[in-house]
Amino acid sequence: MIRKLSMAALGLVALVGTSGFSTGAPTPSWQLSETGVTARFRGLAPVSESVAWVAGSGGTILRTVDAARTWQHVDPPGTAELQFRDIEAFDADHAVALTIGEGDQSRLYATEDGGTTWTETFRNDDPAAFYDCVTFLDRRHGLALSDPVGGKFRILATDDGGRTWQVRADTGMPAALTGEFAFAASGTCLVTADRRGAGRAWFATGGGERARVFSTTDGGHTWQVTDSGIPSGASAGVYSLAFRDPWHGVAVGGDYAVPETAPDAAATTRDGGRSWTPARGEPGEYRSGAAWARGGMVLAVGPTGSDLSRDGGRTWTEFDGGSFDAVRCVGGACWASGEQGRVARLLMPGQPAAS
């Protein structure tokens, strides 16, 4: 499973400018630059057009405050043997990062000074738990997702910005299917629509008989579940969710073991995840990350390329063949991250390149 793969000694980040997108707009292109590291970054947390954090293999965390022109090493000490798969940031100083793995390999770290110092705020002590993703509903309230323990997915919660965490009772969680789990591929198996305290969150699954989407409207106390329609299997299912608002969302996935072919591996919802409609023109290849850009546009990325939808995820067009794992948008820019040690900004024709 992708969440347990040993990361290659490669690292990549991309910055995507979205302000030029419109119906019929020219095809964008990537502007590449170097991070100077060899980690693979599946954790990505842009804060603005200038500030972003990335987290990846070998305990590596980087931060930029100048739109990816330079990157600062801000690794937590003693984490070189751990794999960061998700990071959530509030600004240039405050961030929470998740490492994944069985037992005590699943940990959460928090910083309040731009990564100068970190505090380990949670270490899993249940050998049956495996944490995949973390998200925040607002600056204080956050959730982390573990694969099923005792037949149900486990939710970890914080109400103090990630300083402390508590395992939630599973009485409001539907039973998991046999073999069902979440994918720690891009930090977007568990997501919220915004950070305004609405209490809504969603998580996606695969591995079992059906790939499903769980949703909550009360901050993770109770959950509903529905089939996504995306094919599921031992290494297949929904790898990423993205919600523009409480109602409009997209799901992408496929099978990481067969990345070149992924039929029916994208879907959309217009009712907050209660029902899903297959994309008419899906990317057709495995995609591990998705994000909403401005104007109802959506980006999807994976190891075989990047796609753009200009109609809210119903149809897609591939615009680049490079490898990325995660993509997120904030303000007028979208950022993506992955392998190959690259940093890139996606430019529209005629847009000046960053110096």
C-alpha positions, -999 to 999 in steps of 0.1 A, spaced: 0 0 0 12 35 -8 11 46 28 37 20 37 61 25 8 97 34 15 102 69 0 127 73 -28 155 98 -22 137 124 -42 119 157 -33 98 182 -53 76 211 -48 55 232 -72 39 266 -71 9 271 -94 -3 306 -103 -40 304 -111 -50 340 -116 -50 336 -154 -74 306 -157 -107 311 -176 -128 291 -200 -108 286 -232 -76 299 -216 -42 288 -230 -25 259 -215 -3 267 -185 32 254 -180 55 247 -150 84 270 -140 110 248 -122 135 256 -95 155 237 -69 147 229 -33 183 216 -27 169 184 -10 163 148 -19 131 142 1 98 132 -14 71 157 -2 36 143 2 28 168 29 20 203 17 6 234 34 5 267 15 -4 297 36 -3 325 9 14 332 -24 47 337 -5 45 313 24 43 275 23 55 244 42 63 209 28 69 177 47 82 144 35 105 115 38 136 113 60 120 135 86 123 165 62 103 197 66 110 229 46 95 263 47 96 292 23 85 328 29 96 342 -5 74 323 -30 97 293 -33 128 313 -42 146 299 -12 137 271 13 147 268 49 153 234 66 131 233 97 131 196 105 121 185 140 151 169 157 153 132 159 129 125 131 153 113 103 139 78 104 102 90 102 80 97 72 61 129 72 29 126 51 8 156 61 14 191 74 -12 218 82 0 255 86 -18 286 98 9 312 90 46 315 87 51 305 123 24 279 132 22 244 118 13 209 127 29 179 110 20 142 109 43 112 106 28 79 95 33 42 103 22 14 126 23 19 163 46 47 176 56 57 141 24 77 139 32 110 156 21 147 156 45 176 160 37 213 164 57 245 161 49 281 170 81 298 159 85 289 122 100 255 128 129 268 150 115 245 177 90 216 176 70 198 203 59 163 199 22 165 209 10 130 202 26 95 198 4 66 190 6 38 215 -19 14 199 -2 -11 176 -34 -15 156 -36 22 147 -21 38 116 -27 75 111 -30 88 76 -40 125 75 -47 155 96 -69 186 90 -81 216 109 -117 230 109 -104 263 123 -73 274 142 -82 255 174 -102 224 162 -84 197 143 -89 160 134 -65 132 125 -76 99 109 -64 64 116 -72 32 96 -98 10 113 -92 -2 149 -117 -27 161 -137 -25 129 -141 13 128 -120 42 116 -104 61 145 -106 99 149 -81 118 170 -92 154 179 -77 186 193 -94 218 205 -63 238 213 -46 241 179 -27 208 180 -11 212 214 -30 182 228 -49 154 212 -76 129 224 -90 97 207 -127 101 200 -152 75 210 -163 55 179 -200 54 187 -208 78 159 -186 61 133 -201 36 108 -184 2 106 -155 -2 81 -157 -27 53 -133 -57 53 -99 -45 41 -110 -8 40 -84 19 48 -73 54 39 -44 64 17 -16 86 31 -6 97 -4 -10 135 -3 -24 147 30 -58 150 15 -76 118 25 -92 139 53 -102 174 44 -124 204 54 -139 230 31 -125 260 50 -114 270 84 -143 290 96 -155 265 122 -184 250 103 -178 216 117 -178 199 83 -151 174 73 -148 144 49 -125 114 46 -120 89 17 -112 53 16 -102 23 -6 -89 -12 -1 -123 -28 5 -152 -38 -17 -162 -2 -23 -144 31 -22 -164 54 1 -166 89 15 -174 96 51 -187 130 61 -194 149 94 -213 181 102 -206 182 139 -168 184 141 -161 146 138 -184 133 166 -208 115 142 -203 104 105 -223 94 75 -209 73 47 -217 69 10 -202 51 -20 -181 72 -43 -185 51 -74 -147 51 -79 -134 15 -82 -118 0 -51 -93 -28 -46 -62 -38 -26 -43 -7 -37 -72 12 -53 -98 37 -42 -102 74 -35 -68 89 -28 -78 126 -25 -108 148 -17 -112 186 -23 -141 207 -13 -147 243 -26 -175 249 -1 -197 227 21 -215 214 -10 -192 211 -40 -164 186 -39 -143 163 -61 -128 129 -55 -99 114 -74 -79 82 -72 -72 50 -90 -47 23 -84 -11 34 -76 1 0 -87 -12 7 -122 -8 44 -125 -11 47 -163 -48 34 -163 -75 45 -140 -110 43 -155 -138 61 -136 -113 74 -110 -128 108 -106 -162 120 -93 -180 151 -81 -206 160 -55 -230 189 -53 -247 179 -20 -219 178 5 -208 142 -3 -242 126 2 -241 114 -35 -213 113 -61 -214 115 -99 -187 100 -121 -167 125 -141 -176 124 -178 -140 129 -188 -119 117 -159 -81 121 -160 -79 84 -169 -47 78 -149 -40 74 -111 -42 108 -93 -32 112 -57 -40 149 -51 -67 174 -60 -74 210 -52 -99 238 -61 -85 268 -79 -103 300 -86 -134 302 -108 -146 267 -102 -115 251 -116 -98 220 -102 -63 206 -104 -54 170 -101 -18 156 -99 -2 122 -98 31 104 -107 22 104 -145 10 140 -149 -12 170 -140 -47 177 -151 -70 208 -151 -107 209 -150 -125 241 -159 -160 229 -151 -158 218 -115 -143 184 -121 -167 170 -147 -142 169 -175 -104 171 -174 -74 180 -196 -38 168 -190 -14 197 -193 19 183 -179 35 149 -177 58 154 -147 54 136 -114 37 152 -84 19 138 -53 0 167 -37 -16 199 -47 -33 227 -27 -45 262 -35 -47 294 -14 -56 328 -26 -44 334 -61 -19 305 -62 -18 267 -60 11 247 -48 20 211 -56 47 188 -42 62 154 -48 94 138 -61 124 146 -82 138 175 -61 120 202 -81 102 234 -73 79 248 -99 55 276 -105 27 271 -131 26 300 -155 1 311 -180 14 322 -214 26 357 -212 28 357 -174 63 368 -163 84 341 -146 94 346 -110 130 357 -106 
